[in-house]
Amino acid sequence: MKWQMGATILALILAGAGYVGWQNVFNVIDELAGTEVTYYFSDDRCSDCNIIQINTSYWEYCFEHSEREDVLYKKSTRGRRLWFNLNKIGLGKVDSYVSSYGKTIRPLKDGDCIKRYTKKNPRAGKIYLKSEESNNINEGYLVTWSVPIGDRNFEEYGRCRKYEIEKGVCKETNLLMGELT
């Protein structure tokens, strides 16, 4: 797919839903030439994150907060760098991080890029999605409680129970699809 088609798809999603979820972004990235997206749920840098690994041999993906109306755009007519507008992406209470020095992660900020895979840069880029303290990310779902959860054991009860959803005290959002369950 050409990047312009991806930009059009994201613009249509933005017009219809009012926001673009991270999964929409990763689906478009995955369809672009020379890019492969892989999902997994933890590594040695972050045990409670959803991790998206992006291997790209053609495009370089950069992120910034912009006043532009576009979600995906190029700043120059030439080159292989695509920009994503962080003001148009998100599901609310999910924070995005990137790898930092050592085995740490830091918040995604303006100008961060996922570089192309080359001999000089033989590593894959990763984006880490993590929720706030009152939320939990479990198996690709953002679990949000409308009541204080105290010392609830996330390992034992990581997802909402059926009666919690029915009472409206717990809500699950599929981070990979952007849908409420």
N, CA and C atoms as an extended XYZ file, in Angstrom:
543
Properties=species:S:1:pos:R:3:atomname:S:1:resname:S:1:resid:I:1 pbc="F F F"
N         0.851       -1.169        0.000 N   MET     1
C         0.000        0.000        0.000 CA  MET     1
C         0.896        1.231        0.000 C   MET     1
N         0.480        2.269       -0.698 N   LYS     2
C         1.200        3.534       -0.689 CA  LYS     2
C         0.876        4.282        0.600 C   LYS     2
N         1.808        5.110        1.044 N   TRP     3
C         1.590        5.813        2.311 CA  TRP     3
C         0.393        6.756        2.221 C   TRP     3
N         0.110        7.307        1.040 N   GLN     4
C        -1.030        8.206        0.880 CA  GLN     4
C        -2.349        7.478        1.153 C   GLN     4
N        -2.439        6.212        0.771 N   MET     5
C        -3.638        5.412        1.035 CA  MET     5
C        -3.775        5.189        2.546 C   MET     5
N        -2.659        4.926        3.211 N   GLY     6
C        -2.687        4.777        4.669 CA  GLY     6
C        -3.144        6.054        5.353 C   GLY     6
N        -2.679        7.199        4.855 N   ALA     7
C        -3.099        8.485        5.416 CA  ALA     7
C        -4.592        8.698        5.219 C   ALA     7
N        -5.108        8.290        4.074 N   THR     8
C        -6.542        8.417        3.802 CA  THR     8
C        -7.357        7.514        4.723 C   THR     8
N        -6.908        6.291        4.923 N   ILE     9
C        -7.605        5.361        5.824 CA  ILE     9
C        -7.653        5.928        7.239 C   ILE     9
N        -6.526        6.430        7.734 N   LEU    10
C        -6.495        6.999        9.085 CA  LEU    10
C        -7.370        8.248        9.191 C   LEU    10
N        -7.413        9.054        8.130 N   ALA    11
C        -8.273       10.247        8.129 CA  ALA    11
C        -9.745        9.854        8.195 C   ALA    11
N       -10.122        8.801        7.499 N   LEU    12
C       -11.512        8.328        7.538 CA  LEU    12
C       -11.874        7.785        8.920 C   LEU    12
N       -10.957        7.063        9.541 N   ILE    13
C       -11.201        6.561       10.896 CA  ILE    13
C       -11.341        7.731       11.858 C   ILE    13
N       -10.475        8.737       11.731 N   LEU    14
C       -10.540        9.922       12.588 CA  LEU    14
C       -11.871       10.648       12.413 C   LEU    14
N       -12.327       10.790       11.178 N   ALA    15
C       -13.592       11.478       10.912 CA  ALA    15
C       -14.772       10.706       11.494 C   ALA    15
N       -14.720        9.379       11.425 N   GLY    16
C       -15.828        8.570       11.915 CA  GLY    16
C       -15.863        8.405       13.418 C   GLY    16
N       -14.709        8.154       14.023 N   ALA    17
C       -14.652        7.845       15.454 CA  ALA    17
C       -14.235        9.029       16.317 C   ALA    17
N       -13.597       10.032       15.738 N   GLY    18
C       -13.121       11.164       16.520 CA  GLY    18
C       -11.705       10.983       17.046 C   GLY    18
N       -11.167        9.789       16.929 N   TYR    19
C        -9.786        9.509       17.321 CA  TYR    19
C        -9.304        8.310       16.513 C   TYR    19
N        -8.010        8.095       16.533 N   VAL    20
C        -7.407        6.941       15.875 CA  VAL    20
C        -6.721        6.130       16.956 C   VAL    20
N        -7.055        4.857       17.054 N   GLY    21
C        -6.421        3.984       18.035 CA  GLY    21
C        -5.040        3.547       17.586 C   GLY    21
N        -4.226        3.123       18.546 N   TRP    22
C        -2.882        2.653       18.207 CA  TRP    22
C        -2.945        1.487       17.236 C   TRP    22
N        -3.951        0.606       17.382 N   GLN    23
C        -4.034       -0.535       16.474 CA  GLN    23
C        -4.252       -0.093       15.041 C   GLN    23
N        -5.039        0.963       14.843 N   ASN    24
C        -5.227        1.486       13.491 CA  ASN    24
C        -3.897        1.927       12.900 C   ASN    24
N        -3.089        2.600       13.719 N   VAL    25
C        -1.764        3.046       13.275 CA  VAL    25
C        -0.891        1.848       12.916 C   VAL    25
N        -0.877        0.830       13.790 N   PHE    26
C        -0.022       -0.333       13.532 CA  PHE    26
C        -0.512       -1.136       12.325 C   PHE    26
N        -1.822       -1.176       12.095 N   ASN    27
C        -2.338       -1.859       10.898 CA  ASN    27
C        -1.865       -1.169        9.633 C   ASN    27
N        -1.891        0.153        9.612 N   VAL    28
C        -1.421        0.893        8.439 CA  VAL    28
C         0.078        0.691        8.261 C   VAL    28
N         0.844        0.779        9.345 N   ILE    29
C         2.292        0.572        9.268 CA  ILE    29
C         2.595       -0.819        8.702 C   ILE    29
N         1.849       -1.816        9.173 N   ASP    30
C         2.087       -3.190        8.751 CA  ASP    30
C         1.818       -3.390        7.264 C   ASP    30
N         0.933       -2.594        6.690 N   GLU    31
C         0.600       -2.732        5.273 CA  GLU    31
C         1.564       -1.993        4.347 C   GLU    31
N         2.370       -1.105        4.890 N   LEU    32
C         3.310       -0.363        4.049 CA  LEU    32
C         4.485       -1.242        3.646 C   LEU    32
N         5.065       -0.931        2.497 N   ALA    33
C         6.157       -1.741        1.945 CA  ALA    33
C         7.343       -1.815        2.894 C   ALA    33
N         7.886       -3.003        3.041 N   GLY    34
C         9.113       -3.193        3.804 CA  GLY    34
C         8.943       -3.139        5.305 C   GLY    34
N         7.712       -3.327        5.820 N   THR    35
C         7.478       -3.218        7.258 CA  THR    35
C         6.743       -4.444        7.778 C   THR    35
N         7.161       -4.895        8.959 N   GLU    36
C         6.498       -6.007        9.634 CA  GLU    36
C         6.249       -5.601       11.083 C   GLU    36
N         5.041       -5.830       11.567 N   VAL    37
C         4.670       -5.476       12.936 CA  VAL    37
C         4.393       -6.766       13.707 C   VAL    37
N         4.989       -6.878       14.906 N   THR    38
C         4.807       -8.040       15.770 CA  THR    38
C         4.340       -7.562       17.138 C   THR    38
N         3.386       -8.283       17.740 N   TYR    39
C         2.841       -7.918       19.047 CA  TYR    39
C         3.240       -8.958       20.087 C   TYR    39
N         3.616       -8.506       21.277 N   TYR    40
C         3.785       -9.415       22.409 CA  TYR    40
C         3.588       -8.620       23.696 C   TYR    40
N         3.564       -9.321       24.830 N   PHE    41
C         3.031       -8.707       26.040 CA  PHE    41
C         4.033       -8.401       27.139 C   PHE    41
N         5.277       -8.769       27.046 N   SER    42
C         6.255       -8.341       28.058 CA  SER    42
C         7.659       -8.673       27.570 C   SER    42
N         8.635       -7.977       28.151 N   ASP    43
C        10.035       -8.304       27.915 CA  ASP    43
C        10.828       -7.857       29.133 C   ASP    43
N        12.161       -7.864       29.026 N   ASP    44
C        12.986       -7.539       30.183 CA  ASP    44
C        12.951       -6.056       30.552 C   ASP    44
N        12.436       -5.188       29.685 N   ARG    45
C        12.340       -3.760       29.998 CA  ARG    45
C        11.041       -3.402       30.699 C   ARG    45
N         9.961       -4.111       30.380 N   CYS    46
C         8.651       -3.778       30.945 CA  CYS    46
C         7.799       -5.044       31.009 C   CYS    46
N         7.535       -5.500       32.222 N   SER    47
C         6.783       -6.745       32.375 CA  SER    47
C         5.280       -6.546       32.285 C   SER    47
N         4.788       -5.310       32.461 N   ASP    48
C         3.340       -5.078       32.426 CA  ASP    48
C         2.927       -4.203       31.249 C   ASP    48
N         3.636       -4.329       30.139 N   CYS    49
C         3.347       -3.543       28.936 CA  CYS    49
C         2.914       -4.441       27.786 C   CYS    49
N         2.180       -3.857       26.865 N   ASN    50
C         1.979       -4.459       25.550 CA  ASN    50
C         3.065       -3.885       24.665 C   ASN    50
N         3.765       -4.732       23.943 N   ILE    51
C         4.920       -4.288       23.172 CA  ILE    51
C         4.651       -4.528       21.693 C   ILE    51
N         4.916       -3.512       20.914 N   ILE    52
C         4.752       -3.592       19.476 CA  ILE    52
C         6.131       -3.419       18.862 C   ILE    52
N         6.612       -4.455       18.193 N   GLN    53
C         7.919       -4.408       17.555 CA  GLN    53
C         7.721       -4.121       16.078 C   GLN    53
N         8.434       -3.131       15.579 N   ILE    54
C         8.289       -2.720       14.187 CA  ILE    54
C         9.634       -2.906       13.484 C   ILE    54
N         9.648       -3.825       12.526 N   ASN    55
C        10.826       -4.043       11.682 CA  ASN    55
C        10.556       -3.372       10.352 C   ASN    55
N        11.373       -2.417        9.989 N   THR    56
C        11.173       -1.704        8.731 CA  THR    56
C        12.487       -1.604        7.972 C   THR    56
N        12.420       -1.895        6.698 N   SER    57
C        13.619       -1.780        5.865 CA  SER    57
C        13.497       -0.623        4.880 C   SER    57
N        12.357        0.038        4.832 N   TYR    58
C        12.171        1.133        3.893 CA  TYR    58
C        11.821        2.444        4.582 C   TYR    58
N        10.725        2.464        5.341 N   TRP    59
C        10.255        3.701        5.972 CA  TRP    59
C        10.897        3.946        7.321 C   TRP    59
N        10.963        5.201        7.700 N   GLU    60
C        11.329        5.622        9.048 CA  GLU    60
C        10.088        6.302        9.616 C   GLU    60
N         9.627        5.848       10.787 N   TYR    61
C         8.385        6.361       11.373 CA  TYR    61
C         8.714        7.277       12.551 C   TYR    61
N         8.221        8.514       12.485 N   CYS    62
C         8.483        9.492       13.530 CA  CYS    62
C         7.163        9.972       14.133 C   CYS    62
N         7.245       10.498       15.350 N   PHE    63
C         6.054       10.904       16.087 CA  PHE    63
C         6.239       12.321       16.618 C   PHE    63
N         5.153       13.095       16.602 N   GLU    64
C         5.190       14.439       17.164 CA  GLU    64
C         3.770       14.896       17.476 C   GLU    64
N         3.670       15.854       18.406 N   HIS    65
C         2.401       16.530       18.667 CA  HIS    65
C         2.339       17.707       17.699 C   HIS    65
N         1.327       17.714       16.855 N   SER    66
C         1.239       18.713       15.813 CA  SER    66
C        -0.159       19.302       15.765 C   SER    66
N        -0.257       20.523       15.254 N   GLU    67
C        -1.557       21.171       15.059 CA  GLU    67
C        -2.180       20.789       13.728 C   GLU    67
N        -1.483       19.995       12.940 N   ARG    68
C        -2.009       19.555       11.645 CA  ARG    68
C        -3.259       18.710       11.851 C   ARG    68
N        -4.099       18.681       10.841 N   GLU    69
C        -5.317       17.864       10.883 CA  GLU    69
C        -5.035       16.411       10.506 C   GLU    69
N        -3.917       16.173        9.840 N   ASP    70
C        -3.577       14.831        9.374 CA  ASP    70
C        -3.055       13.968       10.512 C   ASP    70
N        -3.313       12.667       10.407 N   VAL    71
C        -2.739       11.707       11.350 CA  VAL    71
C        -1.384       11.248       10.837 C   VAL    71
N        -1.299       10.990        9.535 N   LEU    72
C        -0.076       10.513        8.889 CA  LEU    72
C         0.286       11.480        7.766 C   LEU    72
N         1.545       11.910        7.741 N   TYR    73
C         1.965       12.871        6.711 CA  TYR    73
C         3.471       12.817        6.532 C   TYR    73
N         3.928       13.430        5.434 N   LYS    74
C         5.349       13.622        5.171 CA  LYS    74
C         5.616       15.118        5.241 C   LYS    74
N         6.762       15.496        5.780 N   LYS    75
C         7.126       16.910        5.849 CA  LYS    75
C         7.843       17.377        4.598 C   LYS    75
N         8.430       16.438        3.880 N   SER    76
C         9.109       16.805        2.633 CA  SER    76
C         8.623       15.875        1.525 C   SER    76
N         8.773       16.325        0.292 N   THR    77
C         8.292       15.526       -0.831 CA  THR    77
C         9.198       14.343       -1.123 C   THR    77
N        10.435       14.419       -0.705 N   ARG    78
C        11.372       13.322       -0.907 CA  ARG    78
C        11.738       12.718        0.432 C   ARG    78
N        12.257       11.537        0.386 N   GLY    79
C        12.695       10.889        1.605 CA  GLY    79
C        11.759        9.780        2.035 C   GLY    79
N        12.182        9.084        3.062 N   ARG    80
C        11.458        7.905        3.535 CA  ARG    80
C        10.930        8.087        4.952 C   ARG    80
N        10.770        9.298        5.395 N   ARG    81
C        10.316        9.567        6.763 CA  ARG    81
C         8.835        9.944        6.769 C   ARG    81
N         8.036        9.157        7.509 N   LEU    82
C         6.619        9.439        7.704 CA  LEU    82
C         6.403        9.907        9.136 C   LEU    82
N         5.504       10.862        9.316 N   TRP    83
C         5.227       11.435       10.638 CA  TRP    83
C         3.815       11.079       11.076 C   TRP    83
N         3.659       10.757       12.356 N   PHE    84
C         2.353       10.504       12.964 CA  PHE    84
C         2.072       11.609       13.977 C   PHE    84
N         0.865       12.165       13.916 N   ASN    85
C         0.442       13.230       14.819 CA  ASN    85
C        -0.104       12.603       16.100 C   ASN    85
N         0.630       12.724       17.199 N   LEU    86
C         0.226       12.120       18.472 CA  LEU    86
C        -1.024       12.763       19.054 C   LEU    86
N        -1.366       13.976       18.635 N   ASN    87
C        -2.596       14.611       19.120 CA  ASN    87
C        -3.840       13.901       18.611 C   ASN    87
N        -3.717       13.128       17.556 N   LYS    88
C        -4.867       12.440       16.953 CA  LYS    88
C        -4.914       10.958       17.305 C   LYS    88
N        -3.893       10.458       18.006 N   ILE    89
C        -3.789        9.031       18.312 CA  ILE    89
C        -4.009        8.825       19.799 C   ILE    89
N        -4.745        7.769       20.155 N   GLY    90
C        -4.824        7.396       21.555 CA  GLY    90
C        -6.168        6.855       21.955 C   GLY    90
N        -6.144        6.168       23.080 N   LEU    91
C        -7.356        5.593       23.647 CA  LEU    91
C        -7.589        6.117       25.057 C   LEU    91
N        -7.087        7.279       25.380 N   GLY    92
C        -7.355        7.823       26.705 CA  GLY    92
C        -6.246        7.550       27.686 C   GLY    92
N        -6.439        6.569       28.539 N   LYS    93
C        -5.550        6.365       29.672 CA  LYS    93
C        -4.422        5.387       29.396 C   LYS    93
N        -3.930        5.389       28.174 N   VAL    94
C        -2.807        4.532       27.807 CA  VAL    94
C        -1.628        5.414       27.459 C   VAL    94
N        -0.490        5.147       28.084 N   ASP    95
C         0.726        5.903       27.807 CA  ASP    95
C         1.602        5.101       26.862 C   ASP    95
N         2.324        5.797       26.010 N   SER    96
C         3.219        5.144       25.065 CA  SER    96
C         4.664        5.454       25.434 C   SER    96
N         5.509        4.452       25.320 N   TYR    97
C         6.914        4.551       25.695 CA  TYR    97
C         7.783        3.989       24.580 C   TYR    97
N         9.060        4.340       24.617 N   VAL    98
C        10.057        3.777       23.712 CA  VAL    98
C        11.246        3.322       24.538 C   VAL    98
N        12.120        2.513       23.930 N   SER    99
C        13.321        2.036       24.612 CA  SER    99
C        14.251        3.198       24.904 C   SER    99
N        14.928        3.092       26.029 N   SER   100
C        15.906        4.103       26.408 CA  SER   100
C        17.230        3.393       26.658 C   SER   100
N        18.140        4.041       27.333 N   TYR   101
C        19.440        3.440       27.607 CA  TYR   101
C        19.309        2.302       28.601 C   TYR   101
N        20.182        1.309       28.462 N   GLY   102
C        20.135        0.160       29.356 CA  GLY   102
C        18.865       -0.639       29.124 C   GLY   102
N        18.235       -1.024       30.222 N   LYS   103
C        16.993       -1.795       30.121 CA  LYS   103
C        15.838       -0.981       30.649 C   LYS   103
N        15.756        0.270       30.218 N   THR   104
C        14.690        1.155       30.681 CA  THR   104
C        13.851        1.628       29.508 C   THR   104
N        12.683        2.180       29.838 N   ILE   105
C        11.826        2.790       28.833 CA  ILE   105
C        11.539        4.220       29.268 C   ILE   105
N        11.191        5.074       28.310 N   ARG   106
C        10.848        6.458       28.603 CA  ARG   106
C         9.641        6.853       27.767 C   ARG   106
N         8.913        7.893       28.179 N   PRO   107
C         7.733        8.302       27.405 CA  PRO   107
C         8.093        8.694       25.966 C   PRO   107
N         7.200        8.362       25.057 N   LEU   108
C         7.347        8.752       23.656 CA  LEU   108
C         7.208       10.266       23.580 C   LEU   108
N         8.153       10.940       22.925 N   LYS   109
C         8.108       12.399       22.850 CA  LYS   109
C         8.275       12.857       21.409 C   LYS   109
N         8.058       14.128       21.194 N   ASP   110
C         8.180       14.696       19.855 CA  ASP   110
C         9.563       14.419       19.280 C   ASP   110
N         9.559       13.978       18.023 N   GLY   111
C        10.822       13.729       17.339 CA  GLY   111
C        11.343       12.317       17.468 C   GLY   111
N        10.716       11.477       18.296 N   ASP   112
C        11.150       10.083       18.395 CA  ASP   112
C        10.836        9.365       17.091 C   ASP   112
N        11.790        8.560       16.629 N   CYS   113
C        11.619        7.858       15.352 CA  CYS   113
C        11.950        6.379       15.507 C   CYS   113
N        11.268        5.581       14.738 N   ILE   114
C        11.622        4.173       14.590 CA  ILE   114
C        12.431        4.104       13.308 C   ILE   114
N        13.694        3.823       13.476 N   LYS   115
C        14.642        3.868       12.355 CA  LYS   115
C        14.523        2.636       11.473 C   LYS   115
N        14.992        2.799       10.247 N   ARG   116
C        15.030        1.684        9.311 CA  ARG   116
C        16.088        0.684        9.747 C   ARG   116
N        15.823       -0.577        9.466 N   TYR   117
C        16.774       -1.639        9.738 CA  TYR   117
C        17.863       -1.597        8.678 C   TYR   117
N        19.085       -1.351        9.097 N   THR   118
C        20.234       -1.327        8.187 CA  THR   118
C        21.395       -2.026        8.860 C   THR   118
N        22.519       -2.127        8.153 N   LYS   119
C        23.708       -2.709        8.776 CA  LYS   119
C        24.174       -1.852        9.947 C   LYS   119
N        24.010       -0.527        9.830 N   LYS   120
C        24.421        0.375       10.908 CA  LYS   120
C        23.416        0.395       12.053 C   LYS   120
N        22.170        0.043       11.776 N   ASN   121
C        21.121        0.015       12.801 CA  ASN   121
C        20.419       -1.351       12.736 C   ASN   121
N        21.020       -2.379       13.345 N   PRO   122
C        20.470       -3.739       13.205 CA  PRO   122
C        19.378       -4.082       14.223 C   PRO   122
N        18.795       -3.098       14.889 N   ARG   123
C        17.775       -3.375       15.908 CA  ARG   123
C        16.388       -3.007       15.404 C   ARG   123
N        15.403       -3.724       15.903 N   ALA   124
C        14.006       -3.407       15.589 CA  ALA   124
C        13.521       -2.330       16.555 C   ALA   124
N        12.631       -1.467       16.075 N   GLY   125
C        12.045       -0.457       16.936 CA  GLY   125
C        10.879       -1.032       17.726 C   GLY   125
N        10.676       -0.531       18.943 N   LYS   126
C         9.584       -1.010       19.779 CA  LYS   126
C         8.834        0.164       20.382 C   LYS   126
N         7.521       -0.007       20.485 N   ILE   127
C         6.677        0.927       21.213 CA  ILE   127
C         6.020        0.142       22.334 C   ILE   127
N         6.056        0.693       23.548 N   TYR   128
C         5.477        0.057       24.719 CA  TYR   128
C         4.205        0.811       25.094 C   TYR   128
N         3.098        0.086       25.278 N   LEU   129
C         1.852        0.688       25.722 CA  LEU   129
C         1.598        0.249       27.152 C   LEU   129
N         1.352        1.238       28.020 N   LYS   130
C         1.184        0.958       29.448 CA  LYS   130
C         0.078        1.852       29.985 C   LYS   130
N        -0.685        1.334       30.961 N   SER   131
C        -1.805        2.101       31.500 CA  SER   131
C        -1.426        2.784       32.802 C   SER   131
N        -2.333        3.689       33.272 N   GLU   132
C        -2.140        4.363       34.550 CA  GLU   132
C        -2.335        3.375       35.690 C   GLU   132
N        -2.073        3.824       36.943 N   GLU   133
C        -2.166        2.931       38.092 CA  GLU   133
C        -3.563        2.364       38.315 C   GLU   133
N        -4.616        3.151       38.079 N   SER   134
C        -5.974        2.661       38.323 CA  SER   134
C        -6.461        1.749       37.207 C   SER   134
N        -5.605        1.532       36.235 N   ASN   135
C        -5.935        0.662       35.116 CA  ASN   135
C        -4.934       -0.472       35.066 C   ASN   135
N        -5.210       -1.413       34.212 N   ASN   136
C        -4.328       -2.547       34.044 CA  ASN   136
C        -4.345       -2.951       32.579 C   ASN   136
N        -3.187       -3.277       32.035 N   ILE   137
C        -3.153       -3.854       30.699 CA  ILE   137
C        -2.929       -5.340       30.877 C   ILE   137
N        -3.854       -6.128       30.346 N   ASN   138
C        -3.776       -7.569       30.501 CA  ASN   138
C        -4.138       -8.220       29.180 C   ASN   138
N        -3.218       -8.967       28.603 N   GLU   139
C        -3.440       -9.716       27.371 CA  GLU   139
C        -4.029       -8.850       26.263 C   GLU   139
N        -3.533       -7.638       26.116 N   GLY   140
C        -3.987       -6.776       25.039 CA  GLY   140
C        -5.225       -5.957       25.349 C   GLY   140
N        -5.715       -5.987       26.584 N   TYR   141
C        -6.889       -5.215       26.984 CA  TYR   141
C        -6.510       -4.184       28.037 C   TYR   141
N        -7.036       -2.958       27.872 N   LEU   142
C        -6.931       -1.944       28.917 CA  LEU   142
C        -8.148       -2.136       29.806 C   LEU   142
N        -7.917       -2.455       31.070 N   VAL   143
C        -8.995       -2.696       32.019 CA  VAL   143
C        -9.072       -1.481       32.932 C   VAL   143
N       -10.243       -0.821       32.967 N   THR   144
C       -10.438        0.405       33.733 CA  THR   144
C       -11.579        0.201       34.723 C   THR   144
N       -11.328        0.554       35.988 N   TRP   145
C       -12.360        0.462       37.014 CA  TRP   145
C       -12.877        1.858       37.337 C   TRP   145
N       -14.183        1.979       37.560 N   SER   146
C       -14.774        3.267       37.929 CA  SER   146
C       -14.846        3.428       39.441 C   SER   146
N       -14.370        2.450       40.175 N   VAL   147
C       -14.316        2.498       41.641 CA  VAL   147
C       -12.887        2.199       42.066 C   VAL   147
N       -12.478        2.645       43.271 N   PRO   148
C       -11.119        2.309       43.727 CA  PRO   148
C       -10.949        0.794       43.810 C   PRO   148
N        -9.800        0.315       43.387 N   ILE   149
C        -9.588       -1.133       43.357 CA  ILE   149
C        -8.720       -1.612       44.510 C   ILE   149
N        -8.167       -0.691       45.289 N   GLY   150
C        -7.379       -1.073       46.460 CA  GLY   150
C        -6.215       -1.965       46.093 C   GLY   150
N        -6.095       -3.088       46.812 N   ASP   151
C        -4.959       -3.981       46.595 CA  ASP   151
C        -5.339       -5.198       45.757 C   ASP   151
N        -6.241       -5.006       44.833 N   ARG   152
C        -6.687       -6.112       43.979 CA  ARG   152
C        -5.500       -6.745       43.258 C   ARG   152
N        -5.478       -8.027       43.219 N   ASN   153
C        -4.378       -8.773       42.623 CA  ASN   153
C        -4.573       -8.863       41.111 C   ASN   153
N        -3.805       -8.064       40.349 N   PHE   154
C        -3.953       -8.048       38.899 CA  PHE   154
C        -3.584       -9.389       38.272 C   PHE   154
N        -2.638      -10.101       38.872 N   GLU   155
C        -2.245      -11.381       38.299 CA  GLU   155
C        -3.386      -12.395       38.383 C   GLU   155
N        -4.141      -12.347       39.482 N   GLU   156
C        -5.240      -13.292       39.659 CA  GLU   156
C        -6.500      -12.840       38.932 C   GLU   156
N        -6.797      -11.533       38.992 N   TYR   157
C        -8.015      -10.996       38.390 CA  TYR   157
C        -7.660       -9.860       37.427 C   TYR   157
N        -6.886      -10.138       36.419 N   GLY   158
C        -6.441       -9.102       35.505 CA  GLY   158
C        -7.511       -8.546       34.603 C   GLY   158
N        -8.517       -9.346       34.289 N   ARG   159
C        -9.580       -8.908       33.396 CA  ARG   159
C       -10.860       -8.688       34.199 C   ARG   159
N       -11.790       -7.946       33.604 N   CYS   160
C       -13.089       -7.707       34.244 CA  CYS   160
C       -13.880       -9.002       34.316 C   CYS   160
N       -14.581       -9.157       35.428 N   ARG   161
C       -15.510      -10.275       35.524 CA  ARG   161
C       -16.838       -9.839       34.917 C   ARG   161
N       -17.651      -10.788       34.500 N   LYS   162
C       -18.900      -10.498       33.799 CA  LYS   162
C       -19.812       -9.588       34.616 C   LYS   162
N       -19.979       -9.877       35.907 N   TYR   163
C       -20.878       -9.061       36.729 CA  TYR   163
C       -20.323       -7.653       36.952 C   TYR   163
N       -18.997       -7.477       36.924 N   GLU   164
C       -18.417       -6.140       37.053 CA  GLU   164
C       -18.734       -5.294       35.816 C   GLU   164
N       -18.699       -5.921       34.656 N   ILE   165
C       -19.041       -5.214       33.413 CA  ILE   165
C       -20.523       -4.859       33.419 C   ILE   165
N       -21.388       -5.817       33.836 N   GLU   166
C       -22.834       -5.585       33.867 CA  GLU   166
C       -23.207       -4.449       34.815 C   GLU   166
N       -22.501       -4.334       35.955 N   LYS   167
C       -22.775       -3.267       36.923 CA  LYS   167
C       -22.160       -1.938       36.502 C   LYS   167
N       -21.277       -1.965       35.519 N   GLY   168
C       -20.663       -0.741       35.033 CA  GLY   168
C       -19.473       -0.264       35.841 C   GLY   168
N       -18.911       -1.129       36.687 N   VAL   169
C       -17.754       -0.722       37.492 CA  VAL   169
C       -16.432       -1.072       36.816 C   VAL   169
N       -16.497       -1.854       35.742 N   CYS   170
C       -15.283       -2.268       35.048 CA  CYS   170
C       -15.536       -2.226       33.540 C   CYS   170
N       -14.549       -1.739       32.799 N   LYS   171
C       -14.660       -1.628       31.351 CA  LYS   171
C       -13.373       -2.142       30.731 C   LYS   171
N       -13.488       -2.897       29.645 N   GLU   172
C       -12.320       -3.397       28.930 CA  GLU   172
C       -12.263       -2.775       27.542 C   GLU   172
N       -11.087       -2.316       27.155 N   THR   173
C       -10.866       -1.803       25.810 CA  THR   173
C        -9.792       -2.642       25.167 C   THR   173
N       -10.102       -3.217       24.031 N   ASN   174
C        -9.127       -4.016       23.303 CA  ASN   174
C        -8.123       -3.054       22.661 C   ASN   174
N        -6.899       -3.030       23.161 N   LEU   175
C        -5.883       -2.111       22.656 CA  LEU   175
C        -5.484       -2.430       21.222 C   LEU   175
N        -5.603       -3.666       20.851 N   LEU   176
C        -5.182       -4.048       19.525 CA  LEU   176
C        -6.265       -3.774       18.485 C   LEU   176
N        -7.515       -3.660       18.902 N   MET   177
C        -8.602       -3.409       17.964 CA  MET   177
C        -9.326       -2.099       18.246 C   MET   177
N        -9.163       -1.516       19.434 N   GLY   178
C        -9.807       -0.258       19.758 CA  GLY   178
C       -11.296       -0.379       20.061 C   GLY   178
N       -11.759       -1.574       20.431 N   GLU   179
C       -13.173       -1.777       20.682 CA  GLU   179
C       -13.423       -1.989       22.166 C   GLU   179
N       -14.609       -1.567       22.620 N   LEU   180
C       -15.020       -1.840       23.990 CA  LEU   180
C       -15.682       -3.189       24.053 C   LEU   180
N       -15.421       -3.931       25.150 N   THR   181
C       -16.091       -5.219       25.339 CA  THR   181
C       -16.912       -5.178       26.598 C   THR   181
